[in-house]
Amino acid sequence: MSEANKIPFLDLITPHVELEPQLTEVFRQALCTAGFIGGPMVEEFEASFAEFCAADHAIAVSSGTDALRFALMACGVGPGDVVVTVPNTFIATTEAISQARAIPEFVDVDEQTNNISVEMLERFLEKRCVRNNAGKLISLRCGRPVTAVIPVHLYGQMADMDPILALADRFGLVVIEDACQAHGAEYFSKRLNRWMKAGSVGRAAAFSFYPGKNLGACGEAGAVTTNDAGVSAKVRMLRDHGQEKKYVHGLEGYNGRLDAIQAGILRVKLSYLEQWNSQRRERAGNYDRLLADNDSVIRPHEPSWSRGVYHLYVVRTSDREGLMNHLKEAGVGTGIHYPIPLHLQKAYSPLNYNPGDFPVTERLATEIVSLPMYPQLTEGQQAIVAREVLAFSRKSGSVPGPAEESLLAQGDRSI
């Protein structure tokens, strides 16, 4: 494939070129008003993003990591508390827990959705914890109180929240959503008989606006959403040196504010997010159709209660290295999210986890491949990606079905 026809894993150039006049106007406005920290652009983005998430409050902060750390602290998670989450996530999830001076503990994931397994969470709470004399839930692993659970809405699909919330109520836990990959994702709550947006379900939620996200800044940015006015007020203090008002510090906080220029850029992009998410869902559906006859890759599973936004399109294969090398030679970019589970990372060796502790996560980590996924991805590009996946499968010994044979026969006419 020629250099011009290469298919990148992610295209961040095209949307910014398309939005250049609106984005440069944000910068011009900041220059003309000297409004660089706080002010109208931040407030307008917060109001718009809260409305988008169907949440009462949105608080803009400097990164997704800060968003999760501040959410934990504002929800009362304190030093030595245990926060339960999954090992198949980016390290920022557990960094935020540690930076709140809490302790991460893990449960395995559901093999179909890649999200937290409700069964494993229940087993952890029932079998690996006990109540002390004061009625607090104590982890048998470290002897510390278990106070919160962080379901990670991985790859743009929400975790199964109804049973998670039911377990949290039963065991007295706070639920904080890691929605850093799930801007606009939805979950159908049977309990409430309605669809709910990511960021509106738990006590609080954290979002990242890293440039590659569905809603990405032109730099670092994040936000906390919540329906709890008290949590909102505390996050606002934490992000701004603990200030209740200028030079009045109710607590020791952080410098975690979002630059006004980034807020203005995000507000421009937010007006396109529904369209971009819809395009991602269309691209995912197209991949599903193109790869339907191929039994050498496992496509993403979307349950009936989920409307994912496909931050990533992740397939599974028994020969990941071979597939990725084949696609690279064909000019197709790929990624792995994530190759080493957190419980096996050197950074968390003091937690004393071992290989085999979370078998589903560990198996997935050896099989997952992220294919190109972004709103500007064309059907022709997708046809080439699928054709090369199928060509590798045939080279590896899989027998293509009729639809695969037709795709393979198209050659470069697909682009």
N, C-alpha and C positions, 0 to 999 in steps of 0.2 A: 504493500500500500504506500502511495506517495506521501510525502510530508504534509501536503495540503489536505489529504484525505484522512489523516489520523483522527481518531475519535478519543477525545480526552475523557478521563474519568469524571472531571468536573469542569464546567466552563463558567468562570467568573468574569470573563471579559465582556462577552456579548451583552448581558443585562446592564452592565454599567455604562457601556457605550450607548445603549438605547436610552438610558435614563440620564445621560450626561447633562442636558440643560437643566433638569429639575434638581439634580444633585449639586451642580455648581451654583445654583441659586441659593441653596441652603448655606453654602460657604460664604457667598456674597452677603447674605443677610447677617451672618455672624460677624463679618468684618465691619459692616455698617453700624451695627449696634453694640459691638464689643461684648456680645452675649455668649461667652464661651463656657461658663459653668452655671448650671441651673437655668432658671428663667423660663420664658414661654415655650421654647422649643422642647424642653424636657417635659414640662407640664402637659403640653398638647399631645406628645407621644404617649405619656403615661395614661392619659384619659382614653386615647384611641385604642391602646393595646388592652387596657382593662375591658373595654367594650367588646373587642374582638374575642377575648377569652371568656366572655360572660362572667367576669369576676368584678367584685366591687372595687378593688384597688389593684393598681400596678405601680411598682416602685422601681424606677430605672437605676441600675447600678453598673459597676465598671466591667463585670464579666459574669459568665454563668457560674463560675466557681464561687465568686463572692455572693451571688444570688442564693446559692444553696447553703453556704455557710451562714449568711445572715438569716435565712429562713429558719434554719435549725436553732440558732440562738434566740431568735424572736419567739419561737414556739416553746421555749423553755428547756431545750436540750442543753445539759450542762456538763461540766468536767466529769469524766468517768462514766457517763451514761453509755449504754450500748445502743447503737443504731443498726438495724438489720437492713441489708440490701443484697444485691447480687454481685457475683464476681465477673460477669461478662459486660462490663461497662468501662468507659474511659476513667482514668484514675482521678479526674476531677471530682467524681461522686464521692470517693472515699477521702480524698484530700480535704474536702469541705467538712466531712465528719471529724477528721483528725484535727483540723484547724479550729473547730468548735470545742476541741479538747474532749471529744467523745471517742468511742471505740467502735470501729466497724466490725460487724460479724455478718457472715454470708449464709444465704440459702441458695439452693440450685434453681435452675430455670426450667420452664416448660419447653420441651423439645420442638414443638410445632411453632410457638409464637416467639421463642427466644426471650420472653419476659419472665418475671418472677413467677415461680410455681406456687400457686395457692396451697396445694397439697404439702409442699416442702415447708412453706411458711408456717402452716398449721402444725406440722410435725415438730418444727423447731420450737414453737411456743409451748407445745404440750410436752415434748420429750426432753428438750435441752434447756428448759427453764423451770424454776420452782418459785413458789411464793414464800417470802420470808415471814417472820412473825408480824411485821407491820403491813403485810398484804402486798408488798411490792414484788414485781416479777423480776427474778434474778437469773442471769445467765449462769449455767453450770460451767461454762467454759472459762469465764474470767471472774465470776463472783460479783459482777456489777449489775446495777438495775437496767433493765431493757425499757426504753422510753419511746422509741420511734421506729418507724419503718419507712424506707424510701423505695417505692416502686419506680423503676426506670422505664420510661416509655421508649423502648429501644427502636431505632431505625425509623421512627415516625409512627409507631403503633402503640396505643395505650395498653397498659396492663389491665387485667380483669379486676376492676376496682370495687365492685359491689362486695364480693367475698373478702377482699382485703380490708375494706372498711368495717365489715362485720367482725372480722378477727381483731381489728384494732379496738373496736368498742368492747369486745369481750375481754381483752387483755389490758385495756387502759393505755393504748399506744397512740401517739400522734402520727398521722400520715402526711408526709411531705412528698409531693410529686417531683421527680426529676424529669422535667419536660423539655430538656435542652435540645432534643431532636424531634419535638412533637408539636411545633407551632401550628395550631389549627386542627390537630387530630381530635377525633370524637369517640365517645364511648356511650353505648346505650345502657342506661341504668334500668334494670327491671324493677328495682326498689322504688324508683321515682317515676318509672314509665316515660322516660324521655331521654333524648340525646344530650350529652354533656361534653363541653369542650375541655381539652387538656388545660390545666391551670385553674379549674373551677371546682375540682372534686375534693381534693385534700384540704387540710388546714391551711397549707400554703403550697406554692409550686415555684420551681426555679427554671428559668429559661436562659439559654445562651444565644447571643446574636453574633457569634464568631462568623467571619465572612462566608464560610461554606454552608451555613445553616439555611433552612428554607426561608427564614427571614434573617438576613445577615447584614451587619454593619460594614463599614469600610475600616475596620479595626476591631478592637475588643469592646464588648458591651454585653449586658445581661439585664434581667428583670426578675422581680419577685411578684407573683400575683397571690391574692388572698381575698377571702370574704370577711376576714376578721380585722376590725378597725384597730384593735390593740396590736396585732402582729404588724400591720401596716405602719403604725406610728413608730414601733420599735425598730423596724428595718430602716425607716427614714433617719432615725437617730444613729443607728450603727453605721450607715454609709457615710455619715457626715460628722465624724469625730465625736459622736455621742451628743450632739447639740440638740437641745430642745428649742432654742433660738440662739441667735448669734452670741457667742462667748458664754453661753449658759450650757454646761455639760452635765447632763443627767447620768451619764455613764461613760466609760472609756470605749470609744468606738474605733472606726477605721476611716481611711480615705478611700471610699469605694463609690464615689459619685460617677455618673455618666456624663461625658462631655456633651455639651449642647449640640455641637455639630453632628456627632454620631446620632443623637436623638432625632435631629431634623432629617438626617439621611434615612433612619429607620421609619419615620412617619411617611416619607415619600414611598418607600418600598412597601409599607404595610398596606397601602391602597391597592397593590397588585398581588398581595399574598393569596387571596382566595383563588384568583385566576391561576397563579403559579402552582398552587396545591392541586387544583383540578387538572392541570397539565401533567403533573407528576403522577396522579392516579391514572390518567389516560396512558401515560408511558408504561406504568406498571402493568396495566391490563394488556397492553400490546406485547410486552415481554411474556406475559403469561400465555398468550395465544401462540406466540412464535416458538416458545419452548415446551409447549404442552405435550408433544409426542416424545420428548427426550427423557428417557428414564435414567440417564447418567447424572442429571442434576435435579436437586430438589428445590422447587420454587418457594417463595415466601407464602406463608399461610395467613390469611386474614379471616378471623372468626366473624360470625354474623353480627356480633355486638360491637364490631370495630369499624371505624372509617379512618384508615391510616392515611398519612400524607407523604409516605415514601421519601423521607430524607435520604434513605439508602434503599437500593434494591439488592438484596443479599440472597444468593443461591448457595447450595451446599453440593459438594462433590467429593468423591473419595480420592481424587488426584488433583488437589488444589495447585500444587507447584507446576504440574504439567499443564493444566488449563491456563494458569496465569502466564506462563512462558509462551504458550501458543498464542494467546491473545496479544501479548506484547509484540511478538514478531509480526502479527497482523495489524499492528498500529492501534490497538484498543487498550485504553487505560483501565486499570482495576485497582481495588484496594482490599484491605483486610480489617475488619472492625469487630473483634480485636483478636490479635494472634496469641497473646499470653494473658490468661485470666489473672485477675488481680491477686487472688490468694497465692499464686505462684510467682508473683513479682518479688524481686529482691527487696524492694522498698517495704514489703509487708512480711518479710521473714520473721520479725519479732512476734507476729501473731501465731506462728507455729502451725500453719496449715500445711498439708501434704498433698502430693499428687494422688488422685483418686477420691479426694474429699467431696468433689462436686463433679461427678462423672459426666453429666449431660453438658455442662458448661465446657468441660475439658474436651469432650468429643467435638462439640460445635467449633471450638477454637481451631481445630485442625482441618475443618471442612469448609468454612465459610469463605465466600468470595463476593465482594461488592462490585457489581457491574455499573457502567456509566448510567447516571441518573441525574437529570436536571431538566427544567421546563423547556429549554431551547433544544433539547435532543430531538432529532428528526426521526420520522418513521424509517427513512432510508438508512440512517445510522444504526437504528435498532436492528434492522434486518441484517446488516453486516455483522453486528455483535452476535446476534442469534445464530447466523450462518456459521460463524467461526467457532462458537460453542459446539454446534452440531458437528462441524468438521472434526474438531478435536475428539468428540465422542466416537465418531466413526473410526478415526485413527486409533483410538484406544480399544476398539473392539465392539462397541455398541452397534446394534443394527438400527438404522434410522427408519422411522415410519414414513407413510406416504407424504405427510405434510413436510417432514424434514427433507425428504428427497427433493420435493419441489423447491424448498428454500435453498438447498445446496446447489440446485441447477440454475438459480437466478444469477449467480456470480455477482460482479460489481454493478449490474443493472439496478440493484436495490438502492444505491445511494442517490 
